C-alpha cells in the first residue's frame, strides 16, 4: 500500500490542473438578450428641485447561461435622472454579469430643474433612455418625467400683507429658521397682524412634515378678493376654483394617504381666519388652533364654509409649546370654530377635537368618518372643558350642533366630557347621531325627539375608493322633511339651493 501513495499524490496534483465543472448558469454565453420588466418608467407631475420617490425596475436573464451587459443612461450630461445599477450609484456600469435565470435591479429617481416656462396649467416633459447592451443587442427603457414649476416656500416668514399668485402651485418645505439664535423648523409663518390671502384656484402642496403657521390672518377664497369666487352654479369636486391643500407627492399611490404633511396651524394671536370653497386632505390635521396657557378672549378663531377635510391622521406630534396631540380634521385648544356646509371624512383619530373650552358652531355639516385602514376607538366629535395644561381647571365651552349628520364606523361618534358643567351652553338639535353612550341622555342631545338617534343616514356610497356622501332617496336625513333648527344657508356644499324651511340634514341637500 505504501508503494501506491506516491502514485495517488501525483494523480492529485494532475487533477488540480484540470478544468472544473462550472454550473451552466455561471457560464457566460455569447448570444441572447434580456427581458425588461417595463418599457417605460413614468414620473407623473414632479415639482422642480424636489426629489421623486424611487422606482424599481427589474431586468431578467431568461437564458440558461450567464450574460454580460452594459447599462447606462443615454443623457448622462443631464442631471434629471439618477440610477443605482446593481447597487452602484453611477450613470454607467460596464460588464455586469447576470447569471442564467437570474435578475438585475435598477433604482430610478428624478430631480428636475426649473425651465422657467411651465405654469399651473402647463407642464413640461423631461425624458431619457436607460440602455442595456447585451451580446450586441441593444434594449431601452424610456424614462419620462412631467415637470411642474412652482413657488417654493422654505422657512418663509411673511411680514407684510401678501396675496399668493395662482399661475403656479405653491410648495411648502420645512427649513431651519433662527429664532432667538436657535434653529426652528419652519415652512411658512404669517406674522401677527399680517394677512395672507390665497385666491381662487390656488394649489398648495406641502412636503413631509411641513405646515402653514398663522400668527396673523389667513383668508382662503375670501369674498374680499377683487375677483372672489362667487359660484353661480353647481360646484363639482373637480371645480378649478376650489383652493386645494395637500402633500407634494402626486403619484397615484399617495392620492388618499393621510399624514403626508402637517396641516394649518392657527396660533393664539390669530384672528379673523376664513376658509371657503377649499379642500384640505392627506395631512396630520386639517386645522390646529392653539390658545394661550390661560385662555381668554379674544381666542384664535376660524370660519369654514363649503370646505372638505378628508384623509387625516397622524402619530403623536408636538407643535409650539403645547403638549402632544393626535391627528384630527380640526384640533382646537381653547379656540373658536364655525363651520357651515362642510364635509369631514376619513379622519383617523378625530373629525373634531375640542379641548379646554372654546366656542363651536356646526350647521349643516356631514361627519362621515369611516376609517377602513385601521380600527378607530375615539369619537369623531369629542369635546371637553378641561384645560390641556391643567386637568383640574374647567374652562367655558359652548357647543351648537344643528342640522348635521354625525356618523361613522364607531358606535359612539359623539363624546362631550363633563357636559353637566356647561349644559346651559350645549345645544344639539335636529341632527342625526350615532351614539350608544347618549342614546337616552336628554341633557346631551337636547329635548326628546329633536334628533335622530342611531338611524343609518343611507349615504349613497361609503366605499373607500369612490365614496359619495350625498343621500339616498329613502334617507331618514331627508324624508320625512323636518323643520330646520336655526338659520338655513341658502345653498349646500355643492352650491345647490336648499329647502329654506325643511332642508336635508348634513352638507348635501337632497332633491
N, C-alpha and C positions, 0 to 999 in steps of 0.2 A: 504493500500500500504506500510505503514511504517513497517508492520509486515513481509512483503516479503523481505525487504532489507537485513536482516541478512542471509536469505537463498541464495540470489544472491552472497553475499560476500563469503559464504562457498563454493558454486559451483565454483566461480572464482579461489579460492585457490586450489581446487582439480584439475581443468583443467591445472594449471601450472605444475603439476606433470605428466601429460600425455605426451607421445612422440609426437613430431611434425610430419607433413607430409613433409619430405625432398624430393626434386626433384630426380627422378630416376638417372639423370646424376651425382649426387653427391654421390649416394650410392655406396660404394666400393664392387665390386663383386670379387669372389674368383676363377673365371675362365676367360679365354680369354687372348689374346696376343695383340701385337701392329702391325701396318703396317708401314714399313720403306720406306722412300722416295727413297732411293738408297741402293744398297748392297755394293757400293764402293765409297770412296772419293779419288780422284786421284790428286796429285800434280805433274805435268809433268815438269821435269828439274828445280830443286831447287838448287840455289847456296848455298853452305855451309856457315853457320853463318848468313845468311840473312833471315829474317822472310818472310814467304809467305803471299799471300793475305789470308783473312779469308773466309772460305767457310761455307755455311749454309746447315744444314741437318734438315729436318722436320720429326718428328715421330708422327704418327696419332693413336689415340684410336678410332676405329670404333665401339666399343661396346656401348650399351645403357647406361651402368653403368660405374662408375669410376674404374680405376685400379691403383695399386701401383707398381712402377717399380724401380729397382736399376740400375744405369747407371755407367759404369766405363771403363777406359782404361785397357786393359789386360796387357800391358807392362808399368806399372807405374814407373818402375825403369829407363826407357829410357826417356830422355827429348826431343825426336824428335818431338812429337806431344803434343799440348796443346788444351784443350777444355773448353768451357764455357757451362755449362749444366743448362738450365732454369735460366740463369743469375748468376750462381755460378761458379766461376773460380776455379775448382777443378777437379782432375783426377777421382774422385769417389764421387757420390752423392747417398744416400740411401733413399728409400721410397718416391720417388716423386709421388704425386697424379696427374693423368691426368683425368679430367672429361670425361664423356661419350661424344663421337663425338667432342672431343677437340684435341689439338695437343701440342707438346713439341718441342722447337727449341734448337738445339745443334750447336755451332760455333766451327769450327775446324781450327787449324793453325799448320804449321810445321816450325821447325828450325833445320837443320841438321848439324851435326858435320863433320869435315874433317876426312875421313877414311884413308887418305894418299895413296890412290891407284888409284882413278879414274883420267883419262886423258881426253883430248879433245874428243877422240873417244870412251871413255869408261866411262859409268856412273855406279852408284851403287844404290841399291834399299833398302829402309827402310820401314818396314811395322809394323802395329799394328792393334789391334781389339778394336772397341768400342762396348761394350757388354751391352745388355739390358736383365734383368731377371725379368719376369712378371708372377706371379702365377705359378711358377715352369717352365715356358717356357723361354728358352734362345735363344736370337736372336743377330746377329752380323752384324756390318758394318765394312768392311775392309778399313783400312787407308793405302794408298800407296803413297810414295814419291820417285821420281827418283832424286838422288842427283848428283851434279856436283861440283867437287873440282875446285878451281880457284886460280889465283894470285890476291890478293886483294890490292888495292892501296888506302889508306886513308891518305890524306894530304901528298902525296908522292912528294917530291921535288927532281927532277932528276938533279944531279950536275955534272955528267960525261957522256960521250957518252955511250949510252945504246942501246942494241937490245933486244926487248922483245921476250921471248921464246914462242913457239906455241904449246907446249904439253898440256897446259891447257888454258882455257879462262882467260882473264883479266877483273876484275870488279873494276870500279872506284866509290868510295864512298866519298862524302864530309866529311871532318873533320876539326876542327879548327887548324890553324897553326899560330903561333905567328909571326907577322911582326911588328917590331917597338914596341914590347911589347903588341900589341893588337891582339886578336884572329881574324883570317881571314879564311873564309870557303874555303878550297882547296880540289880538287880532285887529279889531277896530274898537276904539273908545271914543264916544261922543261926550265931550266935557260938559260939566254943569253949566246951564244957561245957554247951551248951543243946541240948535235943531238940525237934525239930519232928515232930509226928505228923500224918499225912494219912490219915484213916479211910476205910473202905469207901465206895464210891460217889462220892468226890470227883472233881471235874473241874478240872484246872489248865491254863490256857491262857496262853501267853507271846507277847508282842509281838515283832516282828522284832528280833533281836539280844539279847533278854533271856535271862537264865538264873537258875537257883536255885543259890546257892553255899552249901555246907555246911562250916562250920568245926567244927561240933559233931556232932550225930547226926540222921539222917533215918530215920524209921520209917513205912513205907507199908503199909497194910493189915496191920499187925502184930498178932500173936496177943496181945500185951499190952494191946490196947484192950479196954475193958469190953464193947463189942459187936462184937468182932472178927469178920471174915468167915471163917467156917468152913464151906466148901462141903460139902453133903451129897449133891449130885447133879452131873450133867454141867455143866460151866461153858462156856457158849456164848460166842462172841466178843462178843455183844451184852449180856452179863450186866451189869446195872446196878450191881453191887457192885465191878466192876473199877475201879481208880483209873486215870484216863487223863491223860497229859501230852501236849500238842500245841500247835501255833501257834494264834493267835487269829483267823485267817482261816478262817471256816467255810463259805464258798461252795464249791460242788462242784468248781470249778476247782482249789482248793488241797487237795483231800482227800488226795492222795498225794504232794504236792510236798515234797521234802527241803529242809533248810537254812532253814526258816522262823523258827527261833529257836535259841538257843544250845544248851541242854541242862542237865544237872545236874552241878555241879562239887563234888568232894569234896577239900577241901584237906588239907594234911599233918597237921593236928590232928584230923581227922575219924575217929571210931571207932564201931564197932558199928552200921553202917548196914544196914538190911534193907528190901528192896522185894519184895513178894509180890502175886500176882494184880493185875498192873498192865500197862499198855501205854504205851510211850514211842515217839513217832513224829514224823516230819517235822522233825527238828532237825539241827543240825550234828554233834552227838554225843549218844548216849544218856546215858552216864556218863563223866566225865573225872576220873581220880584223879591227884592231884599230890602227890608226896612232896618231902621237903626235898632240898637240893642234895647232902647226904651222907646218903643214906637209911640208916636203922637202925630196928629195931623199937622201938616199935610203928609200923606204917605205916598210911596210910589204907586202910580195908577196906570191902568191900561184898558183901553176900549177896543174890543174886537167886533168887527161886522163882516158878515159874509166871508168867513175865513175857515179853511180846513186845516186841522192839525192832525197828522197821522204818522204812523210808524215811528213811535217814540219809545226809547228805553235806554237805560244806562246803568252801569255799576256805580258804587259809591264814589262820588266826586266831591271836591271841596272848592268853593268859589268865595273869593274875597275873604272876609273874616268869619263867615258863617261856618256852622258845623256841617258835616257831610250830609248830602241829600241823595235820594234815589231819583230815577228818571220820572218824567211826567209831562203831559201836554202843557199844563200850567202848574208851576210850583210857586206858591206865594207865602212869604214870611211877612205877615202883617201888612200886606198890600191890598189894593182895591182893584177889583176886576169886574168889568161889564162886558158881556158877550151876547150878541144877537145874531140869529141865523147862522150859527156855527156848527161844524161837524167835528167831533173828536172820535178818532177810531184807531184801533191797534196801538194803544198806549200801554206799554209793558207793565209799569207799576201803578201809575195813577193817570186818569184823564185830567183831574184837577185835585191838587193837594193844597189846602189852606191851613196854615199853622200860625198860631199867635194872633188870632183875631183877624180883623180886616173887614172889608165890605165886598160882598159878592152878589152879582145880579146876573142871572142867566134867563134869557127869554127866547123861546123858540129855538132851542139848541137840541141837537141829537148827540147823545153819548152812546155810540155803538161800539163797545170796547171788547172786541174779540181778539184774543192773543193766542193763535194756534201754535206758535213756535215754542211756547213754554207754558207751564201751569202758573196762573196768577192767583194769589190769595189775598189781594188787597182790593178794597172797594174802589171803584172808578172815581167816585166823588167822596173825598174824605176831608173833614173839617174838624178843627179843634181850637179852643180859645187858650190853650196852654202855650206859654211863650217857649220858643225854641231855646232860649238862653236860660230859662228858669221855669221848670215844670210846675212849680208852686204858684207862679204868677198867672192870673187869669185876665185876659185882655178882651175888650169889647169885640164881638163878632156879629155881623149882620149877614144873613143868607136869604136871598129871594130867588127861588127857583120856580118858574112857571111856564106852562105851555110847552114842556120839553119831554124828551124821552131819555130815560136812564136805563140802559140795558147792556148786557154783555154775557160773557162766559162764566162769570162768578155769581153765586146765588145771592150775594149781598153786595150790590153795586152802590150802596149809599151807607156812609158811616159818619155820624155827627157826634163827636165825643163831648161829654159834659153838656149836652143840649139843654138841660133844665136851667143852666146858668144864663142862657141867652134865648130862652123860649119866646120872650117878647119881641125879639128881632129875627125870629126864624119863621119863614113863610115858604111852604112848598105846596103849590096849588096847580090844579089842572094839568098834572103831569102823569106819565106812565113810568112806573118804577119797578125794578126788580129788587126786592128786598125781603129777606126772611126775618131779619132782625127787627124791622119796624112794621111788619105786616099789619099788626093790630095796635100799634102805638100812636094814638092820635096826636100827642104833643109834637111829634116829629113831622108827620105827614100832613098835618092840618086837620080840619074838621072831617068827620066821617063822610066818605063818598066823594070828596073833592078830587081824588086821584085814582088812577087805575093801578092796581097792585098785582104784580106777578102775572100779567096777561101778555102773552107774546105779541110784540108790535107788528109782526109779519112784515119784515123788510123784504124787498124783492129778492135780494141775493146777498148772502153773507159769506160766500166763498172767498178764500184768501187771494185768488188770482185776479178776480174782477168783481169786487163787491159793489152792491148797489143798495144804498140805504134809503131809497125812496120807498113808499108804502104800497102794499098790495091793495086791491080794491076792497078786500074784506078786513083790512087792518082795523083793530079797535081804536087806533090813534086817529082815525079819520071818520069812522062810522060806528055808531050814530054820532052826528055832529054835537060838539059840546061848546058851550059858551066860553069865550076866552077869559083868562084871568089877567086883568090889567091891560096895558096897551098892546096893540097888534101892529107889527111893522107892515107896511103896505105890500111888500114883496117878500119872497122867501130867499133861500141861499142861491137859487139859480136866477133870481130876479123875476120869477113868475108871480103874478098877482095873488094875494091871499084873500080868502073869505074874511071880510072885516069883522064879522060878529062871531062866526063859528069856524075858526080856522083849524087846519090839521095840526096835530101836535108835532113838535120837532122842527128841524131845519127845512124840511121839504113839504110844500103844500101839495096835497093830492086833489086832483080834479075829479 
